[in-house]
Amino acid sequence: MPSHPLRVAVVCSSNQNRSMEAHNILSKRGFDVRSFGTGSHVKLPGPAPDKPNVYDFKTTYEQMYNDLVRKDKELYTQNGILHMLDRNKRIKSKPERFQNCKDKFDLVITCEERVYDQVLEDLNSREQETLQPVHVINVDIQDNHEEATLGAFLICELCQCIQHTDDMENEIDELLQEFEEKSNRPFLHTVCFY
């Protein structure tokens, strides 16, 4: 079992729904966790599918919340976006972009294959210095509130199992296979090095 708590990063596209729900649950379970997005901008649903609300990653959750209240409080209350932003701002002040973080993690968990590819591309483009391994795992989670909650509990259970392994490097593949069968979801897994 690792002598320190697993350092975990949870990554989705905009660091809003899936990664933040997992961040919330993992932090309550005592994990050393951070969350990120990989997109070039933060996108939230708008009044129509082709009219999303787009923000810079420097925009705080509070600013997004206030902007949406000003635009259409009823719509964004009804679709759960204001509730989500309210939760987010209690966890941290603003979304963060994975590509701008130079911290090292033991485990990076992504919530969709496109994000997994972006994380791998970023990690593989960095200069390797310490050769410390980082396991990148993708768990496909639909971007809606219910799936984000279910996905967060699945991610938490996975992290707890990994935390309690005696030899993460040699046991992780078997563990992921068990989780695939149990959850009926495909998992992708790659090891990168810092």
WOTABEL-V77977 format. One record per residue. RES is the residue in one letter. PHI is phi in degrees with one decimal (* if undefined). Layout:
# WOTABEL-V77977
[[RES/PHI] [RES/PHI]]
This chain:
# WOTABEL-V77977
[[M/*] [P/-58.4] [S/-75.5] [H/-118.3] [P/-61.8] [L/-55.8] [R/-90.8] [V/-118.3] [A/-117.3] [V/-115.3] [V/-129.8] [C/-126.4] [S/-78.7] [S/-115.2] [N/55.3] [Q/-123.3] [N/-101.3] [R/-66.0] [S/-66.5] [M/-75.1] [E/-65.2] [A/-65.7] [H/-56.2] [N/-58.6] [I/-69.4] [L/-63.7] [S/-66.9] [K/-67.5] [R/-93.7] [G/87.7] [F/-80.8] [D/-84.6] [V/-126.3] [R/-135.1] [S/-131.3] [F/-148.3] [G/-122.6] [T/-117.5] [G/-68.3] [S/-79.6] [H/-140.1] [V/-90.9] [K/-118.1] [L/-122.1] [P/-55.4] [G/-114.2] [P/-68.0] [A/-146.0] [P/-54.9] [D/-92.2] [K/-129.8] [P/-71.7] [N/-88.0] [V/-115.6] [Y/-129.9] [D/-77.1] [F/-65.1] [K/-80.1] [T/-73.5] [T/-76.5] [Y/-61.0] [E/-61.5] [Q/-63.5] [M/-63.7] [Y/-57.0] [N/-63.0] [D/-63.3] [L/-71.9] [V/-60.9] [R/-65.6] [K/-72.1] [D/-171.0] [K/-57.1] [E/-63.2] [L/-58.5] [Y/-78.2] [T/-78.4] [Q/-61.5] [N/-86.2] [G/85.1] [I/-66.1] [L/-65.3] [H/-61.3] [M/-62.5] [L/-64.6] [D/-62.6] [R/-61.7] [N/-57.7] [K/-70.6] [R/-80.4] [I/-93.6] [K/-159.5] [S/-78.0] [K/-152.0] [P/-65.6] [E/-125.4] [R/-98.6] [F/-57.2] [Q/-64.5] [N/-96.4] [C/-100.6] [K/-106.1] [D/-68.1] [K/-104.6] [F/-126.9] [D/-84.6] [L/-142.5] [V/-118.9] [I/-111.6] [T/-104.5] [C/-109.5] [E/-161.6] [E/-62.0] [R/-62.0] [V/-68.4] [Y/-55.8] [D/-61.2] [Q/-67.4] [V/-65.2] [L/-62.1] [E/-59.3] [D/-66.0] [L/-62.5] [N/-74.0] [S/-88.3] [R/-78.8] [E/-73.2] [Q/-78.8] [E/-117.3] [T/-100.0] [L/58.5] [Q/-71.9] [P/-74.1] [V/-132.5] [H/-90.2] [V/-106.7] [I/-125.2] [N/-107.7] [V/-123.8] [D/-69.2] [I/-130.5] [Q/-62.6] [D/-86.9] [N/-141.3] [H/-61.7] [E/-64.4] [E/-65.1] [A/-62.1] [T/-68.2] [L/-60.8] [G/-62.2] [A/-63.8] [F/-68.2] [L/-64.3] [I/-61.6] [C/-62.9] [E/-62.2] [L/-61.8] [C/-63.1] [Q/-63.7] [C/-65.4] [I/-64.8] [Q/-57.4] [H/-93.8] [T/-74.7] [D/-82.4] [D/-144.7] [M/-52.5] [E/-58.1] [N/-94.7] [E/-103.8] [I/-66.1] [D/-62.4] [E/-64.8] [L/-60.5] [L/-64.3] [Q/-63.1] [E/-61.9] [F/-67.3] [E/-59.9] [E/-66.0] [K/-67.3] [S/-93.6] [N/59.0] [R/-128.3] [P/-77.9] [F/-114.7] [L/-106.8] [H/-147.1] [T/-140.8] [V/-104.7] [C/-115.6] [F/-133.4] [Y/-82.8]]
